[in-house]
Amino acid sequence: MDERSRYVKLTKDQKPVEQDIQPGELNQPIHVPQLAVPKCMECGQPLPESYAPPADEPWMTGIFGCAEDRESCLTGLFCPCVLFGRNVESLNEDTPWTGPCICHAIFIEGGIALATATAILNGVIDPGTSFLIFEGLFFTWWMCGIYTGQVRQNLQKNYHLQNSPGDPCCVHCCLHWCALCQEHREMKGRLSESISSETTIVNPPPIQEMKSADVKETPESSSANNSDHTNLEMHAL
């Protein structure tokens, strides 16, 4: 009995099988509506369809409105490091104000003092050395502007504020003292609004009055009851 082979013998005259798949059709992305949902940029959680990103809100005060708050204006003029430390502490409660204040005093106030001393002693110090000092201070100033601009950017991110009058880093590099005062006024106004909105009025409970039927026993009646219990005769068994 001949056993048939399980394999098919191919010949040269056999026509090739028609291919239904065209080149480039494989490994194509498939659109799934359930997966195409907006997600939060911070935590990655899916957002509802009705979600709309918050719009850029204007600042409560302008960049040149330093005179609107006299206290912050004087602090920013004479002690900008203290004002910067307070702004960082108000923005991030975990960071004490002393650390940013010291950094600001060393790099900005110290740099300004060094630049002033170099300008005064311009004839004493070598011109090449003076040029290197000014170049290093200029580079440090821009680096400090980037750092303080990051703080301003975090403030804008928390309150959804727009870039006014420009990029945060450029604002601090060109108008550093005015930017510090504006940020302090903004946080002060926002915090005062949030505190006033969260306050609630609680009415005290009504005063309870004693009724005429609830009259306490007089001392005479209580003493008579006690005497009835104490005047007991002892009998021998």
C-alpha positions in Angstrom: 0.0 0.0 0.0 1.5 3.3 -1.1 1.6 6.0 1.5 0.9 9.4 0.1 3.5 12.1 1.0 2.4 14.8 3.4 4.5 17.4 1.5 3.6 19.2 -1.7 6.1 19.1 -4.4 6.8 22.4 -5.9 7.7 22.9 -9.5 9.0 25.8 -11.5 5.9 26.1 -13.5 3.7 26.7 -10.5 2.4 30.2 -10.2 3.2 32.2 -7.0 0.5 32.7 -4.5 -1.1 36.1 -4.7 -0.3 38.3 -1.7 -3.1 40.2 -0.1 -0.8 42.3 2.1 0.8 45.2 0.4 4.2 46.5 1.4 4.1 48.9 4.4 0.8 47.7 5.8 2.3 45.9 8.7 3.4 47.5 12.0 1.0 50.4 11.6 -0.5 52.1 14.7 -4.1 51.4 15.4 -6.3 54.2 16.7 -8.1 53.2 19.9 -10.6 55.8 21.0 -10.6 54.5 24.6 -6.9 55.2 24.9 -6.9 58.6 23.3 -7.9 60.6 26.4 -6.1 63.7 27.8 -3.8 63.0 30.7 -2.5 65.2 33.5 1.1 66.5 32.8 2.0 66.1 36.5 0.7 62.7 37.6 -0.4 61.1 34.3 -4.0 60.4 35.4 -6.7 60.5 32.7 -8.8 63.6 32.7 -12.6 63.8 32.0 -13.8 64.9 28.5 -15.2 68.2 30.0 -11.8 69.2 31.3 -10.5 72.5 30.1 -7.0 73.7 31.0 -7.0 76.9 33.0 -6.4 80.1 31.1 -3.6 82.5 31.7 -4.7 85.0 34.3 -3.3 88.6 34.5 -1.3 89.7 37.5 -3.1 91.6 40.2 -0.5 94.4 40.1 1.9 95.7 37.4 5.6 95.3 37.3 6.1 98.9 38.2 3.5 99.0 41.0 6.0 98.9 43.8 4.5 101.9 45.6 1.2 100.1 46.1 2.8 98.1 49.0 5.1 100.4 51.0 6.4 97.7 53.3 7.5 95.3 50.5 8.9 98.3 48.5 11.2 99.4 51.3 12.2 95.8 52.1 13.0 95.1 48.4 15.0 98.3 48.1 17.2 98.0 51.2 17.1 94.2 51.9 16.1 92.4 48.7 17.6 89.2 50.0 15.1 89.1 52.9 12.2 89.8 50.5 13.4 87.0 48.2 13.6 84.6 51.1 10.1 85.4 52.2 8.8 84.9 48.7 10.4 81.4 48.5 9.0 80.5 51.9 5.5 81.6 51.0 5.7 79.6 47.8 7.2 76.5 49.4 6.5 76.0 53.1 9.1 73.3 53.5 11.9 75.7 52.6 12.9 78.2 55.3 13.5 81.8 54.2 17.0 81.9 55.6 18.6 79.6 53.0 17.4 81.6 49.9 18.2 84.8 51.7 21.8 83.9 52.4 22.3 82.7 48.8 20.8 86.0 47.4 23.0 88.0 49.7 26.2 86.2 48.7 25.7 86.2 44.9 23.8 89.3 44.2 24.6 91.8 47.0 28.1 90.5 47.2 28.5 90.7 43.4 27.3 94.3 43.4 29.7 95.2 46.2 32.6 93.6 44.3 31.6 95.4 41.1 31.5 98.8 43.0 34.9 98.2 44.6 36.4 97.2 41.2 35.0 100.4 39.6 36.4 102.6 42.4 39.8 100.9 42.2 39.9 101.0 38.4 43.1 102.9 38.3 44.8 100.7 40.9 43.8 97.3 39.6 45.2 96.1 36.3 42.7 96.7 33.4 42.8 93.1 32.3 42.0 91.9 35.8 39.1 94.4 36.0 37.7 93.2 32.7 37.8 89.6 34.0 36.1 90.5 37.2 33.3 92.4 35.4 32.9 89.5 33.0 32.6 87.0 35.8 30.1 89.2 37.6 28.1 89.6 34.5 27.9 85.9 34.0 27.0 85.4 37.7 24.2 88.0 37.4 22.6 86.0 34.5 22.9 82.8 36.4 21.2 84.4 39.4 18.5 85.7 37.1 17.8 82.2 35.8 17.5 80.9 39.4 15.2 83.7 40.6 13.3 83.3 37.3 12.6 79.7 38.2 10.9 80.8 41.4 8.8 83.3 39.4 7.9 80.5 36.9 6.7 78.3 39.8 4.6 81.1 41.1 3.0 81.5 37.6 2.4 77.8 37.4 0.6 77.7 40.8 -1.7 80.6 40.0 -1.9 80.2 36.2 -0.4 83.6 35.6 0.7 84.8 32.2 4.3 85.9 31.3 4.2 89.6 32.1 5.9 91.7 30.9 8.0 88.8 29.4 9.9 85.6 30.2 10.5 85.1 34.0 14.3 84.8 33.7 14.5 87.9 31.5 12.3 89.9 33.8 14.6 89.1 36.8 17.7 89.9 34.8 16.4 93.3 33.7 14.0 94.3 36.5 15.0 92.1 39.5 13.9 94.4 42.3 10.6 95.3 40.7 9.9 91.6 40.0 10.6 90.7 43.7 8.1 93.3 44.9 5.5 92.2 42.3 5.8 88.6 43.3 5.4 89.5 47.0 2.3 91.6 46.3 0.8 88.8 44.2 1.2 86.1 46.9 0.0 88.4 49.6 -3.1 89.2 47.7 -3.8 85.6 46.7 -3.3 84.4 50.3 -5.6 87.1 51.7 -8.3 86.1 49.2 -8.1 82.4 50.0 -8.3 83.1 53.7 -11.3 85.3 53.4 -13.1 82.8 51.2 -12.5 79.9 53.6 -13.8 81.7 56.7 -17.2 80.6 58.0 -19.6 82.1 60.5 -20.6 79.8 63.4 -23.5 80.8 65.5 -23.3 79.8 69.2 -25.9 77.3 70.5 -29.0 78.7 72.2 -29.0 79.2 76.0 -30.9 76.5 77.8 -33.2 77.7 80.6 -34.3 75.6 83.6 -38.0 74.9 83.8 -40.0 75.7 87.0 -40.9 72.0 87.6 -37.2 71.1 87.9 -36.7 72.4 91.4 -33.8 71.1 93.5 -34.5 69.6 96.9 -33.9 71.9 99.9 -31.2 71.1 102.4 -33.9 70.5 105.1 -35.6 67.7 103.1 -32.3 66.1 102.3 -31.3 66.1 105.9 -34.6 64.6 107.0 -34.1 61.8 104.5 -30.7 61.1 105.8 -32.0 61.0 109.4 -34.6 58.4 108.4 -31.9 56.1 107.2 -29.7 56.6 110.2 -32.2 56.1 113.0 -32.3 52.3 113.0 -32.6 50.2 116.1 -30.4 47.3 116.7 -32.1 44.1 118.2 -30.3 41.2 119.8 -30.8 37.9 118.1 
